[in-house]
Amino acid sequence: MKNAGRIDGRTQLIGLLATPIGHSLSPAMHNLAFEKLGLNNVYMAFEVGNEQLEEVVRGMRALNIRGYNVSMPNKTTILQYLDELDDSAKFTGAVNTVVNTDGKLKGYSTDGSGYVRNLREHGIGLKGKKMTLVGSGGAATPIAIEAAQAGLAEISIFARNDQFFARAEENVRIINEDMKHTQVKANIYPLENQEQLREEIRTSHILANGTGVGMKPLEGKSVIEDVSMLRSDLIVTDVVYSPAKSKLMEQAESVGATAINGLGMMLWQGALAFELWTGQEMPVAYIKEQLFADKL
């Protein structure tokens, strides 16, 4: 670890709770930022799934850990173990960042804001556009809510017709009923209806994959079964960043579409979390230069 030489009795630990976790770039990103700013923190990744989550959260609180990120599959399960939720987490029903203040754990969701900020960095605005979003979980939900707040005209959400379909239905209800000020029309369809998916993509400006399909253990797979659903003027985004070029990204590039992987979203959601923990802005330009110069 590059900053191990300055770890002392006052070093604050910040972590990541997820599985699988070996692919994560968050430790490299945050530790580089800590070092650049001279902060006495260290960021470590912990392989944690739903089964161990309650016990781990209890232990993190007991150790007075400053905070941590939460990734798949823990983003919704962790809600029940926290003391308070920020509005971003209340709306999305998911948490990706926890801050410990004197033993009180507060959950936030920075994923949606990170996604929208990454689009903006690519010169893409959402106002008046239509999005087709695949997914209903801890990454897809904040994308749906934040994109709606950013001015979408319409969003069509596709989710597998299983026990998680109700979460997608709730997302649509929130957008249509609780967020009337946004004037967004939200629709929901089962992902198994591929012809409907084709039609919604045909009338959309943006296709977003908000699922883990494309990363291990689903590497080499895509939410799009037929590449003819895509077209050259479509913007295709993915939350997956490892591999940097998922099958969906390869499909998008093969038809000349704009392909944006999940790396920028990961960077910007991390930057927002960094500020919540430290009160300082992450040196994003420096992180880009050092870690992502050839990938963003």
GIWO-V297923 format. One line per field, one symbol per residue. ss: DSSP state (H for helix, E for strand, C for the rest). phi: phi as a letter, one per 30 degrees, with the letter a starting at -180 (. if undefined). A space follows every 10 residues. Layout:
ss->???
phi->???
This chain:
ss->CCCHHHCCCC CEEEEEEECC CCCCCHHHHH HHHHHHHCCC EEEEEEECCH HHHHHHHHHH HHCCCCEEEE CCCCCCHHHH HCCEECHHHH HHCCCCEEEE ECCEEEEECC HHHHHHHHHH HCCCCCCCCE EEEECCCCCH HHHHHHHHHC CCCEEEEEEC CCCCHHHHHH HHHHHHHHCH HHCCEEEEEE CCCHHHHHHH HHCCCEEEEC CCCECCCCEC CCCCCCHHHC CCCCEEEECC CCCCCCHHHH HHHHCCCEEE CCHHHHHHHH HHHHHHHHCC CCCHHHHHHH HHCCCC
phi->.dcddcdbdc dccbbbcaad bdddcdeddd dddeddcidd bbcbcbdbce dcdedddddd dddhddladb beccdcdded ccdabdeddd ddibbbbbcc chiccccbbc dddddddddd dciccceicc bccckbcdcd dddddddddd jedabcccbd dbdcdddddd dddeddcdcd ddhcccbbbd dddddddedd deccdbcbcc cddjceccdi cbdcdbdddc bdcdcccbdd bbddbddddd ddddciddcb dddddddddd dddedddcib dddddddedd cbecbc
